[in-house]
Amino acid sequence: MGFYRKNLSGERMFKSYVPTPLSDIEISHTAEIDKLIASAEAELKRLNEHVGCLSAEETNKMIADEAESSCYLAAGKQPLSFGFISFMSNDDPVLAEDIQNLEKATRYAVDELADLPLSTRLIKNAHYLMCSGNSYEKKYPGEFRSSPTWIGKTGCGLKDALFVPPVEEDMIPALTDWERYIHYDEREHPLVKAALIHYQFETIHPFIDGNGRAGRLVNTLFLIDNGLLDAPVLPLSKALNRHSDIYYAGLQYIHETEEYERWVQFFLDMTIKAARNI
């Protein structure tokens, strides 16, 4: 079971979360979850067939669109759409650079899957590319953090943060378990594993910055590695951005309840909605 660890003492004391190892999580397969799995499989198959008929230019556009949506979600920006016309401005030079770098990181990581397993090494390399802009100079691109980080309102500290991910001594074992689960635990359907892998990565929060973008890239790579997606074209970030409040609340809900089925259902539903958005 996940729990909160007390760190330091006195006025400096704070609590950090230690997640349940993925290998210890049991998902109750309700009729709803099994129905969502079947639907997600069918929609991903249809997406692959659709992409197989596209030109290289059209496919590249879909890859670029997912990178853009992921960066918008990370920046807390909502794209405005009217009818079928989307107004997404990249006037912010930092945001524009982030989008370009994430696209490069995505292409690199997909290409490397031919030679490297989906691993912390591959994700660190991709993170280095996606965070290679000047704004990340002091955020150690491509390196896991060695100090605590936290999530909360602007200006909050460790003591009053909404959530404090595992500190380094708990983070490293959690990442080891996460990587082992990806490759050696075959009890669950890959789509359920994808939901749990994404949740665990975001909970561990191994980088100082860029964890959301890296975690969504992990999901793409996992689906490709398991033969469910032929190219990095699933617009998952766009779907998640439309339901960002539920997305972030769903992550926090598990920290508080240790109930995973609601999250799995949500993530499967987002996968279906994303695959249909073509």
C-alpha positions as CSV (number, residue, x, y, z in Angstrom):
1,M,0.0,0.0,0.0
2,G,1.1,3.5,-0.7
3,F,1.9,5.7,2.3
4,Y,3.3,9.1,3.3
5,R,6.8,9.2,4.8
6,K,7.9,11.9,7.3
7,N,11.1,13.6,6.3
8,L,13.3,15.8,8.4
9,S,12.0,17.1,11.7
10,G,10.7,20.2,13.5
11,E,9.8,23.2,11.4
12,R,11.5,21.5,8.3
13,M,9.4,18.4,8.5
14,F,7.4,17.4,5.4
15,K,5.6,14.3,4.2
16,S,6.4,12.7,0.8
17,Y,4.4,9.9,-0.9
18,V,5.7,6.4,-1.4
19,P,3.6,4.6,-4.1
20,T,2.5,1.0,-4.0
21,P,4.7,-1.1,-6.3
22,L,3.0,-1.8,-9.5
23,S,3.5,-5.5,-9.1
24,D,1.4,-5.4,-5.9
25,I,-1.6,-3.7,-7.6
26,E,-4.6,-5.9,-8.5
27,I,-7.3,-4.5,-10.8
28,S,-10.8,-5.8,-10.5
29,H,-12.0,-6.4,-14.1
30,T,-15.6,-5.2,-14.1
31,A,-17.8,-5.5,-17.1
32,E,-17.2,-1.8,-17.8
33,I,-13.5,-2.1,-17.8
34,D,-13.5,-5.2,-20.1
35,K,-15.9,-3.3,-22.5
36,L,-13.6,-0.3,-22.5
37,I,-10.6,-2.5,-23.3
38,A,-12.4,-4.1,-26.3
39,S,-13.5,-0.7,-27.5
40,A,-10.0,0.8,-27.1
41,E,-8.4,-2.1,-29.0
42,A,-10.9,-1.6,-31.9
43,E,-10.4,2.1,-32.1
44,L,-6.6,1.8,-32.1
45,K,-6.8,-0.8,-34.8
46,R,-8.9,1.6,-36.9
47,L,-6.5,4.4,-36.2
48,N,-3.6,2.3,-37.4
49,E,-5.5,1.4,-40.6
50,H,-6.3,5.1,-41.2
51,V,-2.7,6.2,-40.6
52,G,-1.5,3.5,-43.0
53,C,-3.4,5.2,-45.8
54,L,-1.9,8.7,-45.1
55,S,1.1,10.4,-46.8
56,A,4.3,10.9,-44.8
57,E,3.4,14.6,-44.6
58,E,0.0,13.9,-43.1
59,T,1.5,11.5,-40.6
60,N,4.1,14.0,-39.6
61,K,1.4,16.6,-39.0
62,M,-0.3,14.2,-36.6
63,I,3.0,13.7,-34.7
64,A,3.5,17.4,-34.5
65,D,-0.1,18.0,-33.3
66,E,0.4,15.6,-30.4
67,A,3.6,17.3,-29.4
68,E,1.8,20.7,-29.5
69,S,-1.1,19.4,-27.4
70,S,1.2,17.8,-24.8
71,C,3.0,21.1,-24.4
72,Y,-0.2,23.0,-24.1
73,L,-1.4,20.7,-21.5
74,A,1.9,21.1,-19.6
75,A,1.6,24.8,-19.8
76,G,-2.0,24.8,-18.6
77,K,-3.2,26.3,-21.8
78,Q,-6.6,25.4,-23.4
79,P,-6.8,25.5,-27.2
80,L,-9.9,27.4,-28.4
81,S,-11.9,25.8,-31.1
82,F,-14.9,26.9,-33.1
83,G,-16.5,24.4,-35.4
84,F,-13.7,22.6,-37.1
85,I,-11.2,25.5,-36.9
86,S,-8.6,25.5,-34.2
87,F,-6.9,28.7,-33.0
88,M,-3.7,27.6,-31.2
89,S,-1.1,30.3,-31.1
90,N,2.6,29.6,-30.6
91,D,3.5,33.3,-30.1
92,D,5.3,32.4,-26.9
93,P,8.8,31.6,-28.0
94,V,9.5,29.3,-25.0
95,L,6.3,27.3,-25.8
96,A,7.2,27.1,-29.5
97,E,10.6,25.8,-28.7
98,D,9.1,23.2,-26.3
99,I,6.8,21.9,-29.0
100,Q,9.7,21.6,-31.5
101,N,11.9,19.9,-29.0
102,L,9.2,17.4,-27.9
103,E,8.6,16.5,-31.5
104,K,12.3,15.8,-31.9
105,A,12.3,13.8,-28.7
106,T,9.3,11.7,-29.8
107,R,11.0,10.8,-33.1
108,Y,14.2,10.0,-31.4
109,A,12.6,7.7,-28.8
110,V,10.4,5.9,-31.4
111,D,13.5,5.2,-33.6
112,E,15.5,4.1,-30.6
113,L,12.9,1.5,-29.6
114,A,14.4,-0.7,-32.4
115,D,17.6,-1.0,-30.4
116,L,16.8,0.0,-26.8
117,P,14.1,-1.3,-24.5
118,L,11.5,1.1,-23.1
119,S,13.6,2.0,-20.0
120,T,14.7,4.8,-17.7
121,R,17.8,5.2,-20.0
122,L,15.6,5.8,-23.1
123,I,13.3,8.2,-21.2
124,K,16.3,10.2,-19.8
125,N,17.7,10.6,-23.3
126,A,14.3,11.7,-24.6
127,H,13.9,14.1,-21.7
128,Y,17.3,15.7,-22.5
129,L,16.0,16.5,-26.0
130,M,12.6,17.8,-24.9
131,C,14.2,20.0,-22.3
132,S,17.1,21.3,-24.3
133,G,16.0,24.9,-24.4
134,N,17.6,27.7,-22.4
135,S,14.8,27.8,-19.9
136,Y,15.8,24.4,-18.6
137,E,19.5,25.2,-18.2
138,K,19.3,24.8,-14.4
139,K,16.8,22.0,-14.3
140,Y,19.2,19.1,-15.3
141,P,17.7,17.9,-18.6
142,G,18.1,14.2,-18.9
143,E,18.9,13.6,-15.3
144,F,16.7,12.3,-12.5
145,R,16.3,14.8,-9.6
146,S,18.3,14.3,-6.4
147,S,16.2,16.8,-4.3
148,P,12.5,16.9,-3.3
149,T,10.0,18.5,-5.6
150,W,6.3,19.3,-5.0
151,I,3.0,20.1,-6.6
152,G,0.7,22.9,-5.4
153,K,-0.3,26.5,-5.7
154,T,2.2,29.1,-6.9
155,G,4.4,30.1,-4.0
156,C,3.7,27.1,-1.8
157,G,6.5,25.1,-0.2
158,L,7.0,21.5,0.9
159,K,5.0,21.8,4.0
160,D,1.8,23.2,2.4
161,A,2.1,21.5,-1.0
162,L,-0.9,19.5,-2.4
163,F,1.4,16.6,-3.2
164,V,5.1,15.7,-2.6
165,P,6.4,12.9,-4.8
166,P,8.8,10.3,-3.3
167,V,12.2,11.6,-2.2
168,E,15.3,10.2,-3.9
169,E,15.7,7.2,-1.5
170,D,12.1,6.1,-2.4
171,M,12.2,7.3,-6.0
172,I,15.0,5.1,-7.2
173,P,13.4,1.8,-6.0
174,A,10.0,2.9,-7.4
175,L,11.6,3.5,-10.8
176,T,13.3,0.1,-10.7
177,D,9.9,-1.5,-10.0
178,W,8.3,0.6,-12.7
179,E,10.8,-0.6,-15.3
180,R,10.5,-4.2,-14.2
181,Y,6.7,-4.1,-14.4
182,I,6.9,-2.8,-18.0
183,H,8.9,-5.8,-19.2
184,Y,8.2,-8.7,-16.8
185,D,4.7,-8.5,-15.4
186,E,2.3,-10.0,-17.9
187,R,-0.7,-10.5,-15.7
188,E,-2.6,-7.5,-17.1
189,H,-3.8,-6.4,-20.5
190,P,-1.4,-4.0,-22.1
191,L,-4.0,-1.2,-22.1
192,V,-4.5,-1.5,-18.4
193,K,-0.8,-1.6,-17.9
194,A,-0.5,1.6,-19.9
195,A,-2.9,3.3,-17.5
196,L,-1.0,2.1,-14.4
197,I,2.5,2.9,-16.0
198,H,1.4,6.4,-16.7
199,Y,0.0,6.9,-13.2
200,Q,3.1,5.6,-11.6
201,F,5.4,7.7,-13.6
202,E,3.5,10.9,-12.8
203,T,3.4,9.9,-9.1
204,I,7.2,9.3,-9.0
205,H,7.8,12.6,-10.8
206,P,11.5,11.7,-11.5
207,F,12.5,15.0,-13.2
208,I,12.6,18.5,-11.9
209,D,10.4,19.6,-14.9
210,G,8.8,18.0,-17.9
211,N,7.3,15.0,-16.1
212,G,3.9,15.3,-17.8
213,R,5.3,15.5,-21.3
214,A,7.7,12.6,-20.5
215,G,4.9,10.5,-19.0
216,R,2.6,11.0,-22.0
217,L,5.5,10.1,-24.3
218,V,6.0,6.9,-22.2
219,N,2.4,6.0,-22.9
220,T,2.9,6.4,-26.7
221,L,6.1,4.3,-26.6
222,F,4.5,1.6,-24.5
223,L,1.6,1.2,-27.0
224,I,4.0,1.1,-29.9
225,D,6.3,-1.4,-28.1
226,N,3.3,-3.7,-27.5
227,G,2.0,-3.6,-31.1
228,L,-1.1,-1.5,-30.3
229,L,0.0,1.6,-32.1
230,D,2.0,1.8,-35.4
231,A,3.2,5.4,-35.1
232,P,3.2,8.1,-32.4
233,V,0.0,9.6,-33.7
234,L,-2.5,9.0,-30.9
235,P,-3.7,12.5,-29.9
236,L,-3.9,11.5,-26.2
237,S,-2.8,14.9,-24.9
238,K,-5.6,16.6,-26.8
239,A,-8.2,14.4,-25.2
240,L,-6.6,14.8,-21.7
241,N,-6.5,18.6,-22.2
242,R,-10.3,18.6,-22.7
243,H,-10.7,16.8,-19.4
244,S,-7.6,18.2,-17.6
245,D,-9.5,18.8,-14.3
246,I,-10.6,15.1,-14.2
247,Y,-7.1,14.0,-15.3
248,Y,-5.3,15.7,-12.4
249,A,-8.0,14.9,-9.9
250,G,-7.8,11.3,-10.9
251,L,-4.1,11.1,-10.1
252,Q,-4.7,12.7,-6.7
253,Y,-7.7,10.4,-6.0
254,I,-5.4,7.3,-6.1
255,H,-3.0,8.9,-3.7
256,E,-5.8,9.4,-1.2
257,T,-7.8,6.2,-1.7
258,E,-5.5,3.5,-3.3
259,E,-8.5,2.7,-5.7
260,Y,-7.2,2.3,-9.2
261,E,-10.3,1.1,-11.2
262,R,-11.7,4.6,-11.6
263,W,-8.4,5.8,-13.0
264,V,-8.1,2.8,-15.4
265,Q,-11.6,3.4,-16.7
266,F,-10.8,7.1,-17.3
267,F,-7.6,6.4,-19.0
268,L,-9.2,3.8,-21.3
269,D,-12.0,6.2,-22.1
270,M,-9.4,8.9,-23.0
271,T,-7.6,6.4,-25.2
272,I,-10.8,5.7,-27.1
273,K,-11.7,9.4,-27.5
274,A,-8.1,10.1,-28.7
275,A,-8.2,7.3,-31.3
276,R,-11.5,8.5,-32.6
277,N,-10.2,12.1,-33.0
278,I,-9.0,11.8,-36.6
